[in-house]
Amino acid sequence: MPFISVILLTYNREQYLPIMLDSLRNQTFSDYELILVNNGSTDGTAELCDAYAETDARVKLLTIPQNIGASFGRNRGLAAATGEYVTFVDDDDRCEPSMLSFLADLACEEYADIAICGSYNDFEDRLEPYFIDNKRFVFDRLQGLRELLKRQLYNAAPPTKLFRRSLWKGLSFPDHVLVDDIHVIYKVFERAQRIAVWNIAKYYFRKHSSNMTAFIQGKQMTPELLNEYLAMYQTRAEYLSKHAPEIAEILKSLCSLLCKACVRTS
C-alpha cells in the first residue's frame, strides 16, 4: 500500500497535461501511486495518458468513455485509491519536486489528518503568492474549521492538501454542480482531529481563460454560480450547526456578511 494516492483527473488538456505529469514524475518522494483518470477526452490526452502509464508502474490509468462531469471522475479516482493519504492535483497545474515529501513529512511530524502547503497563482507572465506564509500551525478540529471558513490561511481547493484517506469514507463530490469541491471539503475538515499548515509554496495554479476559476480573476459571478454558492452556504451552515455547534458564532457572522453582499449585488 503506498503512503500517498495522487488523484489526477484530466479532460482535453493535451497542451498542459505533460507539465503536470512531469512534475509528478520528478517528485523526490517515491512512495505514491498516481490515479490518472482520463475523463472522456477527445483530443490527444488519451494517448498521453497511455504513454505515461506504460513508463511508470505507479500509475493506475482509469478511462471513462464519455465525460459526464468532473465529480464522477474524481469519485472514480477516490474509489481506486489505496494510499494512507490522498491528494488531488489539477491537470493544468504543476508541483514543486518536493511537494509530496513536504506534505508527507508535515503530516507525520504533526500526526495530522490534513497537511497543507502554500502555492502561487501562475499567470504565465507573473506569479502571485496564494496563501504563502513561512509560519507553521497545528489546529484541532474546531480551529481547523474556523480557519477554513475564514479563508485567511487556506481555502477549500483540494490541491495543496494531503488528506488521510479514511476522512473521505462515505463522502463524495456531488454531481451536477459547477464547483464541486466547495460542497464537500468542509465535511472532510469536520472529521479531521489535527490539521497541520505550513504555507511554503509547493504548488502552482495555472490561470487561463478556460479553467473553472477564471471568473475569480475577472471578478465576474454568473447568476448560476451565485445561486450555487448561496445554496452551498446554507447547506454548510445547517451541516456545521449540527456537527460542530461550537462554531455557530462564525457561521452567523458569515451569513450576515453574505446577506450584505447579496444586497449590494442586487
PAKOLTOR-28704 format. One line per 5 residues: their letters; for each residue x, y, z of N, C-alpha, C. Coordinates in steps of 0.1 Angstrom, whole numbers, plus 5000, padded with zeros to 4 digits. Example, Ala and Ser with C-alpha at 12.3 -4.5 7.8 and 13.67 -1.06 7.14 Angstrom:
as> 5132,4943,5078,5123,4955,5078,5132,4967,5078 ~ 5128,4978,5071,5137,4989,5071,5129,5000,5079
//
This chain:
mpfis> 5008,4988,5000,5000,5000,5000,5009,5012,5000 ~ 5007,5021,4990,5015,5033,4990,5011,5043,5001 ~ 5020,5052,5005,5017,5062,5015,5007,5072,5010 ~ 5009,5076,4997,5000,5087,4991,4994,5082,4978 ~ 4982,5085,4977,4975,5083,4964,4973,5097,4958
villt> 4978,5100,4946,4977,5112,4939,4966,5110,4929 ~ 4955,5118,4930,4944,5117,4921,4944,5128,4911 ~ 4946,5125,4898,4947,5135,4887,4936,5132,4877 ~ 4926,5140,4876,4915,5139,4866,4919,5148,4855 ~ 4918,5143,4842,4921,5151,4831,4911,5150,4820
ynreq> 4908,5161,4813,4899,5162,4802,4904,5172,4792 ~ 4908,5167,4780,4912,5176,4769,4922,5186,4773 ~ 4933,5181,4780,4944,5190,4784,4957,5187,4777 ~ 4956,5183,4765,4968,5179,4757,4979,5190,4758 ~ 4976,5202,4759,4985,5213,4760,4992,5214,4773
ylpim> 4985,5211,4784,4990,5213,4798,4994,5201,4805 ~ 4988,5190,4802,4990,5177,4810,5004,5173,4811 ~ 5012,5173,4800,5026,5168,4802,5034,5176,4813 ~ 5031,5189,4815,5038,5196,4826,5035,5191,4839 ~ 5022,5188,4842,5018,5182,4855,5024,5168,4856
ldslr> 5023,5160,4846,5028,5146,4847,5043,5146,4849 ~ 5050,5155,4843,5065,5156,4845,5068,5160,4860 ~ 5060,5170,4865,5062,5174,4878,5060,5163,4889 ~ 5051,5154,4885,5048,5143,4894,5059,5132,4893 ~ 5064,5130,4880,5074,5120,4878,5087,5124,4885
nqtfs> 5089,5137,4886,5102,5143,4892,5101,5145,4907 ~ 5091,5140,4914,5090,5141,4928,5101,5134,4935 ~ 5106,5140,4946,5117,5134,4954,5111,5123,4963 ~ 5098,5123,4965,5091,5113,4973,5086,5102,4963 ~ 5089,5090,4965,5086,5079,4956,5075,5070,4960
dyeli> 5071,5071,4973,5061,5061,4978,5047,5066,4976 ~ 5043,5067,4963,5030,5071,4959,5025,5064,4947 ~ 5012,5064,4945,5006,5059,4933,4999,5071,4927 ~ 4998,5070,4914,4991,5081,4906,4978,5075,4900 ~ 4967,5079,4905,4954,5075,4899,4951,5085,4888
lvnng> 4954,5082,4876,4952,5090,4864,4939,5087,4858 ~ 4930,5096,4858,4916,5094,4853,4914,5102,4840 ~ 4914,5095,4829,4910,5102,4816,4895,5103,4815 ~ 4890,5115,4816,4876,5117,4817,4869,5119,4803 ~ 4871,5109,4794,4864,5110,4781,4870,5120,4772
stdgt> 4883,5122,4772,4890,5132,4764,4888,5128,4749 ~ 4888,5139,4741,4886,5137,4726,4898,5143,4718 ~ 4908,5148,4725,4920,5153,4718,4931,5142,4720 ~ 4943,5147,4721,4954,5137,4723,4957,5134,4737 ~ 4949,5137,4746,4951,5135,4761,4952,5120,4763
aelcd> 4943,5112,4757,4943,5097,4759,4956,5091,4756 ~ 4962,5095,4745,4975,5090,4741,4986,5093,4751 ~ 4985,5106,4756,4995,5110,4766,4994,5101,4779 ~ 4981,5099,4783,4979,5090,4795,4984,5076,4793 ~ 4981,5071,4781,4986,5057,4778,5001,5056,4779
ayaet> 5008,5066,4773,5023,5066,4772,5029,5067,4786 ~ 5023,5076,4794,5028,5078,4808,5026,5065,4816 ~ 5014,5059,4815,5012,5047,4823,5021,5036,4819 ~ 5025,5035,4806,5034,5024,4802,5048,5026,4807 ~ 5052,5038,4811,5066,5040,4815,5067,5041,4830
darvk> 5056,5041,4838,5057,5042,4852,5047,5033,4859 ~ 5052,5023,4866,5044,5013,4872,5035,5018,4884 ~ 5038,5030,4888,5030,5036,4899,5017,5042,4894 ~ 5015,5042,4881,5003,5048,4875,4992,5038,4874 ~ 4980,5041,4879,4968,5034,4877,4959,5042,4867
lltip> 4958,5038,4855,4950,5046,4845,4936,5041,4844 ~ 4927,5050,4847,4913,5048,4846,4907,5056,4834 ~ 4900,5049,4825,4894,5056,4813,4879,5056,4814 ~ 4874,5068,4814,4859,5070,4813,4855,5073,4799 ~ 4847,5065,4792,4844,5067,4778,4839,5080,4774
qniga> 4830,5086,4783,4824,5098,4780,4824,5107,4792 ~ 4827,5120,4790,4827,5129,4802,4813,5133,4806 ~ 4810,5128,4818,4797,5131,4824,4798,5140,4836 ~ 4810,5147,4837,4812,5156,4848,4825,5153,4856 ~ 4831,5163,4861,4843,5162,4869,4841,5154,4882
sfgrn> 4830,5156,4888,4827,5149,4901,4827,5134,4899 ~ 4821,5129,4888,4821,5115,4886,4836,5109,4885 ~ 4844,5117,4877,4858,5112,4875,4866,5113,4888 ~ 4864,5123,4896,4871,5124,4909,4867,5113,4919 ~ 4854,5110,4919,4849,5099,4927,4854,5085,4923
rglaa> 4856,5083,4910,4862,5071,4905,4876,5070,4909 ~ 4883,5081,4909,4897,5081,4913,4898,5078,4928 ~ 4889,5084,4936,4890,5083,4950,4886,5068,4954 ~ 4877,5062,4947,4874,5048,4950,4885,5038,4946 ~ 4894,5042,4937,4905,5034,4933,4917,5036,4942
atgey> 4918,5046,4950,4929,5050,4958,4931,5039,4969 ~ 4944,5036,4972,4947,5027,4983,4957,5033,4993 ~ 4962,5045,4991,4971,5051,5000,4966,5054,5013 ~ 4975,5056,5023,4970,5061,5036,4965,5075,5035 ~ 4971,5083,5027,4967,5097,5024,4964,5098,5009
vtfvd> 4955,5108,5006,4952,5112,4992,4954,5127,4990 ~ 4958,5130,4978,4958,5144,4974,4953,5145,4960 ~ 4947,5157,4957,4942,5159,4943,4950,5170,4937 ~ 4954,5168,4924,4960,5178,4916,4952,5180,4903 ~ 4954,5192,4897,4947,5195,4885,4956,5194,4873
dddrc> 4950,5191,4862,4957,5187,4850,4964,5199,4843 ~ 4961,5211,4846,4967,5223,4840,4977,5230,4850 ~ 4980,5224,4861,4988,5230,4871,5002,5223,4871 ~ 5010,5226,4882,5023,5219,4883,5027,5219,4898 ~ 5036,5210,4902,5040,5209,4916,5055,5211,4917
epsml> 5060,5216,4928,5074,5215,4931,5078,5201,4933 ~ 5091,5197,4929,5095,5183,4931,5095,5178,4945 ~ 5095,5188,4954,5095,5184,4969,5081,5184,4975 ~ 5070,5186,4967,5057,5188,4973,5053,5176,4981 ~ 5053,5164,4975,5048,5153,4982,5056,5149,4995
sflad> 5069,5151,4993,5078,5149,5005,5075,5159,5016 ~ 5073,5171,5012,5070,5182,5022,5057,5179,5030 ~ 5047,5175,5022,5034,5172,5029,5034,5160,5037 ~ 5041,5149,5032,5042,5137,5039,5049,5139,5053 ~ 5060,5146,5052,5068,5149,5064,5060,5157,5074
lacee> 5053,5167,5069,5044,5176,5078,5034,5167,5085 ~ 5027,5158,5077,5016,5150,5083,5022,5141,5093 ~ 5034,5135,5091,5039,5125,5100,5045,5132,5113 ~ 5052,5143,5111,5057,5150,5122,5046,5156,5132 ~ 5035,5159,5126,5024,5165,5134,5013,5156,5137
yadia> 5014,5143,5133,5003,5133,5134,4990,5139,5129 ~ 4991,5145,5117,4980,5153,5112,4971,5145,5103 ~ 4958,5147,5103,4949,5141,5094,4948,5149,5081 ~ 4952,5162,5081,4953,5170,5069,4966,5178,5070 ~ 4974,5178,5060,4986,5187,5059,4984,5196,5047
icgsy> 4988,5209,5049,4986,5219,5039,4998,5227,5036 ~ 5001,5230,5023,5012,5238,5019,5007,5251,5012 ~ 5016,5260,5009,5012,5272,5002,5013,5270,4987 ~ 5010,5281,4979,5010,5280,4964,5012,5293,4958 ~ 5013,5293,4945,5013,5305,4937,5002,5304,4926
ndfed> 4996,5315,4923,4988,5316,4911,4997,5320,4899 ~ 4997,5312,4889,5007,5313,4878,4999,5319,4866 ~ 5001,5332,4863,4995,5339,4852,5004,5339,4839 ~ 5014,5330,4839,5024,5329,4828,5033,5341,4827 ~ 5029,5353,4828,5038,5364,4828,5042,5369,4842
rlepy> 5035,5363,4852,5038,5366,4866,5033,5356,4876 ~ 5039,5355,4888,5035,5346,4898,5029,5355,4910 ~ 5018,5351,4915,5012,5359,4926,5011,5349,4938 ~ 5016,5353,4950,5015,5344,4962,5001,5341,4965 ~ 4998,5329,4968,4985,5325,4972,4985,5316,4984
fidnk> 4982,5322,4996,4983,5316,5009,4998,5312,5011 ~ 5006,5321,5011,5021,5319,5014,5024,5326,5027 ~ 5030,5319,5036,5035,5324,5049,5044,5314,5055 ~ 5056,5318,5059,5065,5308,5065,5063,5306,5080 ~ 5050,5305,5083,5046,5302,5097,5040,5288,5097
rfvfd> 5042,5281,5108,5037,5267,5109,5026,5267,5120 ~ 5015,5260,5117,5004,5259,5126,4999,5245,5127 ~ 4994,5242,5139,4987,5229,5141,4974,5232,5148 ~ 4963,5228,5141,4950,5231,5146,4942,5219,5150 ~ 4934,5220,5160,4924,5209,5163,4912,5210,5154
rlqgl> 4903,5202,5156,4891,5201,5146,4884,5215,5145 ~ 4881,5221,5156,4873,5233,5156,4881,5245,5151 ~ 4894,5245,5155,4902,5256,5150,4904,5255,5135 ~ 4906,5242,5130,4907,5240,5116,4895,5244,5108 ~ 4883,5241,5113,4871,5245,5107,4870,5260,5106
rellk> 4873,5267,5117,4872,5282,5117,4881,5288,5107 ~ 4893,5282,5106,4903,5288,5096,4898,5285,5082 ~ 4892,5274,5080,4886,5271,5066,4875,5281,5063 ~ 4867,5284,5072,4856,5294,5069,4861,5308,5068 ~ 4872,5311,5075,4877,5325,5074,4886,5327,5061
rqlyn> 4891,5316,5055,4899,5316,5043,4911,5326,5043 ~ 4917,5327,5055,4929,5335,5056,4942,5327,5055 ~ 4942,5315,5059,4954,5306,5058,4953,5296,5047 ~ 4941,5292,5043,4938,5282,5032,4924,5283,5028 ~ 4921,5277,5017,4907,5277,5012,4902,5262,5010
aappt> 4892,5261,5002,4886,5248,5000,4892,5240,4989 ~ 4900,5245,4981,4906,5238,4969,4914,5226,4973 ~ 4911,5214,4968,4918,5202,4972,4933,5202,4970 ~ 4938,5208,4958,4953,5208,4957,4959,5216,4968 ~ 4971,5213,4972,4979,5218,4983,4976,5211,4996
klfrr> 4966,5202,4996,4962,5195,5008,4964,5180,5007 ~ 4969,5174,5018,4971,5160,5019,4961,5155,5029 ~ 4952,5146,5025,4941,5142,5034,4943,5127,5038 ~ 4941,5124,5051,4940,5110,5055,4928,5104,5047 ~ 4931,5093,5040,4920,5088,5031,4908,5084,5039
slwkg> 4909,5079,5051,4897,5075,5059,4887,5086,5062 ~ 4892,5099,5061,4883,5110,5062,4872,5110,5052 ~ 4875,5105,5040,4866,5105,5029,4855,5094,5029 ~ 4856,5085,5039,4847,5073,5039,4833,5078,5039 ~ 4825,5074,5029,4811,5078,5028,4808,5091,5022
lsfpd> 4819,5099,5018,4818,5112,5012,4821,5111,4997 ~ 4816,5120,4990,4819,5121,4975,4817,5135,4970 ~ 4822,5138,4959,4820,5150,4952,4806,5150,4945 ~ 4798,5160,4947,4784,5159,4942,4784,5162,4927 ~ 4774,5155,4921,4772,5156,4906,4764,5169,4903
hvlvd> 4764,5173,4891,4756,5184,4886,4758,5197,4893 ~ 4770,5200,4896,4774,5213,4902,4785,5220,4894 ~ 4787,5233,4895,4797,5240,4887,4811,5239,4894 ~ 4811,5240,4908,4823,5239,4915,4821,5228,4926 ~ 4827,5216,4924,4823,5205,4932,4830,5205,4946
dihvi> 4842,5211,4947,4849,5209,4960,4843,5217,4971 ~ 4837,5228,4968,4831,5236,4979,4820,5229,4987 ~ 4814,5219,4981,4803,5212,4987,4807,5201,4996 ~ 4820,5197,4996,4824,5185,5003,4836,5187,5013 ~ 4844,5197,5010,4857,5198,5017,4854,5202,5032
ykvfe> 4844,5210,5035,4841,5213,5049,4837,5201,5057 ~ 4831,5191,5050,4827,5179,5057,4839,5170,5060 ~ 4849,5171,5051,4862,5164,5054,4869,5170,5066 ~ 4870,5184,5066,4876,5191,5077,4869,5188,5090 ~ 4856,5187,5089,4849,5185,5102,4853,5171,5108
raqri> 4858,5162,5101,4862,5149,5106,4876,5149,5111 ~ 4884,5159,5107,4899,5158,5110,4901,5163,5124 ~ 4909,5156,5132,4912,5159,5145,4925,5168,5146 ~ 4934,5167,5136,4946,5176,5136,4948,5180,5122 ~ 4950,5193,5120,4953,5199,5107,4966,5207,5109
avwni> 4976,5203,5100,4989,5210,5101,4991,5219,5088 ~ 4995,5231,5090,4996,5241,5080,5010,5247,5080 ~ 5017,5247,5069,5030,5253,5067,5029,5259,5053 ~ 5026,5271,5051,5023,5277,5038,5036,5281,5031 ~ 5045,5272,5029,5056,5274,5019,5051,5269,5006
akyyf> 5053,5277,4995,5048,5274,4982,5053,5262,4976 ~ 5045,5252,4973,5049,5240,4967,5040,5236,4955 ~ 5030,5245,4952,5020,5242,4941,5018,5254,4933 ~ 5015,5252,4920,5013,5264,4911,5000,5262,4904 ~ 4990,5271,4907,4977,5271,4900,4979,5279,4887
rkhss> 4978,5272,4876,4979,5279,4863,4965,5287,4860 ~ 4966,5299,4857,4954,5307,4855,4953,5311,4840 ~ 4942,5306,4834,4940,5309,4820,4925,5309,4818 ~ 4920,5313,4806,4906,5316,4803,4897,5304,4804 ~ 4903,5292,4802,4895,5280,4801,4894,5272,4814
nmtaf> 4900,5277,4825,4898,5269,4837,4887,5274,4845 ~ 4882,5266,4855,4870,5269,4862,4871,5281,4871 ~ 4883,5285,4875,4884,5296,4884,4887,5310,4877 ~ 4885,5310,4863,4888,5322,4856,4879,5333,4861 ~ 4867,5330,4866,4857,5341,4870,4863,5348,4882
iqgkq> 4871,5342,4890,4877,5349,4902,4886,5360,4897 ~ 4895,5357,4888,4904,5367,4883,4896,5379,4876 ~ 4886,5375,4869,4878,5385,4862,4868,5392,4871 ~ 4867,5388,4883,4857,5393,4893,4843,5393,4887 ~ 4840,5382,4881,4826,5380,4875,4820,5368,4881
mtpel> 4807,5370,4884,4799,5359,4891,4786,5358,4883 ~ 4785,5346,4876,4773,5344,4868,4761,5342,4878 ~ 4749,5344,4874,4737,5341,4883,4737,5326,4887 ~ 4741,5317,4878,4741,5303,4881,4751,5300,4892 ~ 4763,5306,4891,4773,5303,4901,4770,5310,4914
lneyl> 4764,5322,4914,4760,5328,4926,4749,5320,4933 ~ 4740,5315,4926,4730,5306,4932,4736,5294,4938 ~ 4746,5288,4932,4752,5276,4937,4759,5279,4950 ~ 4767,5290,4950,4774,5294,4963,4764,5297,4974 ~ 4753,5304,4971,4743,5307,4981,4737,5294,4987
amyqt> 4734,5284,4978,4728,5272,4983,4738,5264,4991 ~ 4751,5265,4987,4762,5258,4995,4763,5264,5008 ~ 4763,5277,5009,4764,5284,5022,4753,5280,5032 ~ 4741,5279,5027,4730,5275,5035,4732,5260,5040 ~ 4735,5252,5030,4737,5237,5034,4748,5236,5044
raeyl> 4759,5243,5041,4771,5242,5050,4767,5247,5064 ~ 4760,5258,5065,4756,5263,5078,4748,5253,5086 ~ 4738,5247,5079,4730,5236,5085,4738,5224,5090 ~ 4747,5220,5081,4755,5208,5084,4764,5211,5096 ~ 4772,5222,5096,4781,5225,5107,4774,5229,5120
skhap> 4762,5235,5119,4755,5238,5131,4751,5225,5138 ~ 4749,5215,5130,4745,5202,5136,4758,5194,5141 ~ 4768,5194,5133,4780,5186,5136,4791,5193,5144 ~ 4791,5207,5144,4801,5215,5151,4794,5227,5156 ~ 4784,5226,5165,4777,5238,5170,4786,5248,5177
eiaei> 4798,5244,5181,4807,5253,5188,4812,5265,5179 ~ 4810,5263,5166,4815,5274,5157,4803,5282,5152 ~ 4792,5281,5159,4780,5288,5154,4782,5303,5152 ~ 4790,5309,5161,4792,5323,5160,4798,5328,5147 ~ 4808,5320,5142,4814,5324,5129,4804,5321,5117
lkslc> 4796,5311,5119,4786,5309,5108,4776,5320,5107 ~ 4772,5325,5119,4763,5337,5119,4769,5349,5113 ~ 4782,5351,5116,4789,5363,5111,4790,5362,5096 ~ 4793,5350,5090,4794,5348,5076,4781,5350,5069 ~ 4770,5345,5075,4757,5347,5069,4753,5362,5068
sllck> 4757,5369,5079,4754,5384,5079,4762,5391,5067 ~ 4775,5387,5066,4783,5393,5055,4777,5389,5041 ~ 4773,5377,5040,4767,5372,5027,4755,5380,5024 ~ 4746,5382,5034,4734,5389,5031,4737,5404,5026 ~ 4747,5410,5033,4751,5423,5029,4756,5423,5014
acvrt> 4764,5413,5011,4770,5412,4997,4759,5410,4987 ~ 4749,5402,4991,4738,5400,4981,4730,5413,4979 ~ 4728,5421,4989,4721,5433,4988,4728,5443,4978 ~ 4742,5443,4980,4749,5452,4971,4749,5447,4957 ~ 4749,5434,4955,4749,5428,4942,4736,5431,4935
s> 4725,5429,4942,4712,5432,4937,4709,5447,4935
//
